[in-house]
Structure formats: C-alpha cells, structure tokens
C-alpha cells in the first residue's frame, strides 16, 4: 500500500472515531438544561385500583314454604326495616293444614280424657278386686299413649300454624332492596331466594388485583378510597378479604376493602378507586421519565458537577415506572443534580447552564 493510500485510510478511521465520541469543544457556550436535585423518596410506591361500592353484608331471603306468589309489596331500591312485609303467597293451603292440625289436637285431647277416665274407673274397681291388676296396667298404658299422641298433635299444630305465618315474607334486616328474582303469580319452592337486601352499615369497595400485586396490597402501609363522584374527599380503607383463587375469566384476585369512615355520600353502586401506599424502600428515588438516557440499552442519567457545571454519565437501576416518573433503586445519591430535559443533546464533559424555573403567575 502506497503512502498516500495509508494516509487516506488513517484519516478515514480518525473521522469515524471523531464522529462516535466528539471531544469537548474549547470555548463552547454552556447548553441550557433543566435540572432536579435528587432526594430520597419520602413515601412508598403508590398504586391505584378501580372498583365498585357494595354493602359489607347482603342478605338473600326466601319463603320457608312453597306456593304461588300472591302479592309483591316492594320494588328494587326501596328502603326496608326489620319486619316489613315483602311478599305474600296464597295462604289457602297453609290455612287448611293448620285447621286440620288443630282438629287432630282436639281429637287427641278427647282420647286422652277418655283414657284418663277409664284409668280412674279401673283403679276404683281394682281396689275392690273387680278387675285384675293386668287390666289396670293396660288402662294406665293407654293413658300414657294418649298423652304422647296429644303432645305430638300439639307439635304438629304449632308447625302448621307457623307455616301459615310463613306465607308472608318479612325483612329480617334493615337496608335497601337490591334485587328481586320473582314476580306475582310465580310458583316458588321452599328455600328459593326471591329478594336481596343490602344491609345498612359498613360499606366496602371491591377491586380486581393482578396476581403480581397481591402481596403488595397485603403489605400496604395505608389504603385510601376516592369516589369518582366526589374526588375531594378521601376515606380510610382496610383490607377485609382477599379471594383465595383467581377469577376464571380475568385471572385476577378479588379484594374487598372496607371504608372505615363511610358517610351518607357513599352510595351503593358508586365507582371509586383504592389508593395504595406501601412501606418506603431504602434508597429509592424518583425522577421524571425525561431524565433517563438510553446508553447502549442501559439506563443512565446526566449528573451536573456543581463546581465545574459539566455533566457526566452515570448508570442507574430502574425499579418501576410511576405515572409520569420512574423510581430509581441504585446509581444516585441525595443531593445529586440530574438533568431532566435535553439529555439526548449532551456529551460527557459538556458544560451546561441550569435553567431557573419561571415564577408562577396567578390566573
């Protein structure tokens, strides 16, 4: 290779190297940048989940006897108190059964009286040896049998009388009717659920939690609940229940968070969100997303030397994104001044001039 050829090749290599890592230019004017001073994250990682307000307890009621529904006395949304009639079924059959049972009681009472009278008569005859001791014993056993039959008839009558009263379904709790499953004229069986009542008192919000965030919610330092209808008020939450298994469709766990200080503004069916505050992680620091510089696939930041106003590149460890920021786990110290805007236009050792934030104007 001739000398001119070798010289041209060396010049080309020098140009390539110069393009990859341009040196700092003497006398270049400082580049304006925005900066932020690093400080440890005071609060833990925040997360939020949307959900629906429900009653802490919901009661499902049904008739204790079967029959045809004669009257529907409530509607969905009605406020009910304990003992309020909700539905009635046709009482004809129950009344007939109660009358038949009462007739059996009267018959058993008559038989008992007859047996007692016979036993008294046999006792007098036995004292005069007009009847044998075996006949007297037989009369006594008939009295005991009659007494047992009478008690059984009375028990049957009480059951039939109760069933006659069961033809009217009454509210066992105070609350709001949330669902009705039958209509007038429909035949229902004993034990079939016909109405649902959300009880007054504690309210809770039900949310779906991804399987990767279950432990995070369990270890939450504090829970707060905001309603979309009233975002200015926050309620204190407490994790009451975490489902042991995931939903078959969403593959998420259902969590129920009680609202400790719920008031009248918290109504059933409202939409809200649960705000989760986790225990702080030692050394965790937060920066805006614009501060992260991708250097050969590795996250880095530019740190400004306060003495020389020159920047140097430092690798950092990302923990996770958080809204419009990112949480840094390693690579920074409290007090470091980090460039937060213009990171892609800098090179190592470049002199910068931090911009002073403009004062806010009252609008």
C-alpha positions in Angstrom: 0.0 0.0 0.0 1.4 3.4 -1.0 1.9 6.2 1.5 -0.9 8.4 0.1 -3.3 5.4 0.4 -2.2 4.7 4.1 -2.7 8.3 4.9 -6.2 8.4 3.5 -7.2 5.3 5.4 -5.9 6.7 8.7 -7.8 9.9 8.1 -11.0 8.0 7.5 -10.6 6.0 10.7 -9.9 9.2 12.6 -13.0 10.7 11.2 -15.1 7.7 12.2 -13.8 7.8 15.7 -14.3 11.5 16.0 -17.9 11.1 14.9 -18.6 8.4 17.6 -17.1 10.4 20.5 -16.7 14.0 19.8 -14.4 15.7 22.3 -15.5 18.8 24.3 -15.0 21.9 22.3 -13.0 24.6 24.0 -14.9 27.8 24.3 -18.3 26.3 23.6 -21.1 28.1 25.2 -23.0 26.2 28.0 -26.1 24.4 26.9 -29.3 25.4 28.8 -30.8 22.4 30.6 -33.4 21.7 33.2 -32.2 20.0 36.4 -33.6 18.5 39.5 -31.9 17.8 42.8 -32.2 14.1 43.9 -33.8 13.3 47.3 -34.9 10.0 48.8 -38.5 9.1 48.2 -40.5 10.0 51.3 -43.5 7.8 50.5 -43.7 4.3 49.3 -44.7 3.2 45.8 -48.3 4.2 45.1 -50.7 2.1 43.1 -54.5 2.5 42.4 -57.3 0.1 41.6 -60.8 0.9 40.4 -63.8 -0.8 41.9 -67.5 -0.6 42.9 -69.0 0.3 46.2 -71.1 -2.5 47.8 -72.6 -3.3 51.1 -70.5 -5.2 53.7 -73.3 -7.6 54.1 -76.1 -8.6 51.7 -78.9 -10.9 52.8 -80.8 -13.2 50.5 -84.3 -14.1 51.6 -86.8 -16.7 50.5 -90.0 -18.4 51.7 -89.9 -21.2 54.2 -92.9 -22.8 52.4 -93.9 -23.4 48.8 -96.8 -21.8 47.0 -97.9 -19.2 44.4 -96.9 -15.6 44.9 -100.0 -13.6 45.5 -98.5 -10.1 46.2 -95.3 -8.2 45.6 -95.0 -5.4 48.2 -91.6 -3.9 47.4 -89.5 -2.6 44.5 -85.8 -2.5 43.8 -84.3 0.5 45.6 -86.9 0.5 48.4 -85.6 1.1 51.9 -87.0 -1.6 54.3 -86.9 -2.0 58.1 -87.0 -5.2 60.1 -90.4 -6.9 59.9 -91.6 -5.1 56.8 -93.7 -7.4 54.6 -92.1 -8.0 51.2 -94.1 -10.8 49.5 -97.2 -12.9 50.2 -98.1 -16.3 48.8 -101.5 -17.8 48.6 -102.4 -18.8 52.3 -105.2 -21.2 51.4 -103.3 -24.5 51.7 -101.4 -23.4 54.8 -104.6 -22.3 56.5 -106.3 -25.7 55.7 -103.3 -27.6 57.0 -103.4 -25.5 60.2 -107.2 -26.3 60.6 -106.6 -30.0 60.1 -103.8 -30.0 62.7 -106.0 -28.2 65.2 -108.7 -30.8 64.6 -106.2 -33.5 65.4 -105.3 -31.8 68.6 -108.9 -31.7 69.7 -109.3 -35.4 68.8 -106.2 -36.3 70.8 -107.4 -34.3 73.7 -110.7 -36.2 73.8 -108.9 -39.5 73.6 -106.6 -38.5 76.5 -109.6 -37.5 78.6 -111.3 -40.8 77.8 -108.2 -42.8 78.7 -107.8 -40.9 82.0 -111.5 -41.5 82.9 -111.1 -45.3 82.1 -108.0 -45.5 84.2 -109.7 -43.8 87.2 -112.6 -46.2 86.9 -110.4 -49.3 86.7 -108.4 -48.0 89.7 -111.6 -48.0 91.8 -112.6 -51.4 90.6 -109.2 -52.8 91.3 -109.4 -51.7 94.9 -112.5 -53.9 95.2 -110.9 -56.7 93.3 -113.4 -56.5 90.5 -110.7 -56.2 87.8 -107.3 -57.8 87.6 -104.0 -56.0 88.0 -103.2 -56.6 84.4 -106.3 -54.8 83.2 -105.4 -51.8 85.4 -101.9 -51.7 84.0 -103.3 -51.9 80.5 -105.5 -48.8 81.3 -102.5 -47.0 82.6 -100.5 -47.6 79.4 -103.5 -46.3 77.4 -103.3 -43.1 79.3 -99.6 -42.7 78.5 -100.2 -43.5 74.9 -102.9 -40.9 74.7 -100.7 -38.3 76.4 -98.0 -38.9 73.8 -100.4 -38.7 71.0 -101.8 -35.4 72.3 -98.3 -33.9 72.6 -97.5 -35.0 69.1 -100.7 -33.5 67.8 -99.9 -30.2 69.5 -96.4 -30.1 68.0 -97.8 -30.7 64.5 -100.4 -28.0 65.1 -97.6 -25.5 66.1 -95.7 -26.4 62.9 -98.8 -25.9 60.7 -99.6 -22.6 62.4 -96.0 -21.4 61.9 -96.2 -22.4 58.2 -99.4 -20.4 57.9 -97.5 -17.4 59.1 -94.7 -18.1 56.7 -96.9 -17.2 53.8 -95.8 -13.6 54.3 -92.1 -12.9 53.7 -90.8 -10.2 56.0 -87.5 -8.4 56.1 -85.1 -9.8 58.7 -82.6 -6.8 58.3 -82.8 -3.1 57.7 -81.4 -2.0 54.3 -82.1 -1.4 50.6 -83.6 -3.9 48.2 -81.0 -4.5 45.5 -82.6 -7.4 43.5 -85.9 -9.2 43.1 -85.9 -12.6 41.4 -89.7 -13.4 41.2 -92.9 -11.8 40.1 -96.5 -12.0 41.3 -98.2 -15.2 40.1 -95.0 -17.2 40.0 -94.8 -20.5 42.0 -91.9 -20.7 44.4 -90.5 -23.6 46.4 -89.4 -23.5 50.0 -85.9 -22.0 50.4 -85.8 -20.4 46.9 -84.2 -17.0 47.0 -86.6 -14.3 46.0 -85.1 -11.0 47.1 -81.7 -9.5 48.1 -81.3 -6.8 50.7 -78.1 -4.7 51.2 -77.8 -4.2 54.9 -77.3 -0.7 56.4 -74.0 0.0 57.9 -70.5 -0.7 56.7 -69.7 -0.2 53.0 -66.8 -1.6 51.0 -65.2 -1.3 47.6 -64.5 -4.4 45.5 -61.4 -4.3 43.2 -59.6 -6.8 41.0 -55.9 -7.2 41.7 -53.3 -8.8 39.4 -51.5 -11.8 40.8 -48.2 -10.0 40.8 -49.6 -7.3 43.1 -51.4 -9.4 45.7 -48.5 -9.3 48.2 -48.1 -5.6 47.6 -51.7 -4.9 48.6 -51.4 -7.1 51.7 -48.3 -5.2 52.8 -49.8 -1.8 52.1 -48.9 0.8 54.8 -52.2 2.6 54.2 -55.2 2.4 52.0 -57.4 5.3 50.9 -60.6 5.4 48.8 -61.7 8.1 46.5 -65.1 8.3 44.8 -65.3 9.5 41.3 -68.4 11.4 42.2 -66.5 13.3 45.0 -62.7 13.2 44.4 -62.1 15.9 47.0 -62.9 13.5 49.9 -60.7 10.5 50.9 -61.9 7.7 53.0 -59.8 5.4 55.1 -59.7 1.8 53.8 -58.9 -1.5 55.4 -58.3 -4.7 53.5 -61.0 -7.1 54.7 -60.8 -10.0 52.4 -58.6 -11.3 49.6 -60.0 -14.1 47.4 -58.1 -17.4 47.7 -58.4 -18.0 43.9 -58.4 -16.0 40.7 -61.4 -15.2 38.6 -61.8 -17.8 35.8 -62.0 -15.0 33.1 -59.8 -12.1 34.2 -57.3 -14.2 36.2 -57.2 -11.6 38.9 -57.9 -11.8 42.6 -60.9 -10.1 44.1 -60.1 -7.8 47.1 -62.7 -6.2 49.4 -61.6 -3.0 51.1 -63.8 -1.7 53.9 -64.5 2.0 54.2 -63.8 2.7 57.8 -65.3 6.2 57.9 -68.0 6.0 55.2 -70.8 8.6 55.3 -74.1 9.2 53.6 -72.2 10.3 50.4 -71.1 6.7 49.9 -73.9 5.1 48.0 -74.3 1.6 46.6 -73.0 1.1 43.1 -70.8 4.1 43.0 -67.4 3.8 41.3 -64.2 4.7 43.1 -60.6 3.9 43.3 -58.3 2.5 46.0 -55.0 4.3 46.6 -52.3 2.1 48.0 -49.3 3.5 50.0 -46.5 0.9 50.5 -43.7 1.0 53.0 -40.8 3.1 51.8 -37.9 1.3 50.2 -34.4 2.4 51.4 -32.5 4.4 48.8 -35.5 4.7 46.5 -35.5 8.0 44.5 -37.9 9.3 41.9 -37.1 11.2 38.7 -39.1 12.3 35.6 -39.1 9.9 32.7 -37.3 12.7 30.6 -34.2 12.3 32.8 -33.5 8.8 31.7 -30.9 8.5 28.9 -30.6 5.2 26.9 -26.9 4.5 26.6 -26.4 1.3 24.5 -29.6 -0.2 26.0 -28.6 0.6 29.6 -30.5 3.4 31.5 -28.3 6.3 32.5 -28.6 9.9 33.7 -26.5 13.0 33.4 -25.2 14.4 36.7 -24.0 18.0 36.8 -20.9 18.8 38.8 -21.8 21.9 40.9 -18.2 23.1 40.8 -17.5 22.9 37.1 -21.1 22.9 35.7 -20.1 19.9 33.5 -22.1 16.7 33.1 -21.0 13.1 33.5 -23.0 10.0 32.6 -24.0 7.6 35.4 -25.7 4.2 35.0 -28.8 3.7 37.2 -31.1 0.9 38.2 -34.8 1.3 37.4 -37.3 -0.2 39.8 -40.6 0.7 38.0 -42.5 3.4 36.3 -44.8 5.5 38.4 -47.3 7.8 36.5 -45.0 10.3 34.6 -41.9 9.3 36.5 -39.6 6.4 37.3 -38.3 5.1 40.5 -34.5 4.6 40.8 -33.1 1.9 43.0 -29.3 2.4 42.7 -26.9 4.8 41.0 -27.9 8.1 42.7 -27.2 9.9 45.9 -29.1 12.5 47.8 -28.0 15.9 46.6 -27.0 14.9 43.0 -28.2 17.4 40.4 -29.7 15.5 37.5 -30.5 16.8 34.0 -34.2 16.3 33.4 -34.6 17.8 29.9 -32.3 17.8 26.9 -30.5 14.6 27.8 -30.1 13.4 24.2 -28.2 16.5 23.2 -25.4 16.2 25.8 -22.0 14.5 25.8 -19.6 13.6 28.6 -17.9 16.6 30.0 -20.1 19.2 28.3 -20.7 22.4 30.2 -24.4 23.2 31.0 -26.4 26.1 32.4 -29.4 25.0 34.6 -32.5 27.0 33.8 -34.2 28.8 36.7 -38.0 27.8 36.8 -40.2 30.7 35.8 -42.2 32.2 38.6 -45.9 31.2 38.7 -48.4 33.8 37.7 -51.7 34.0 39.4 -54.5 33.4 36.9 
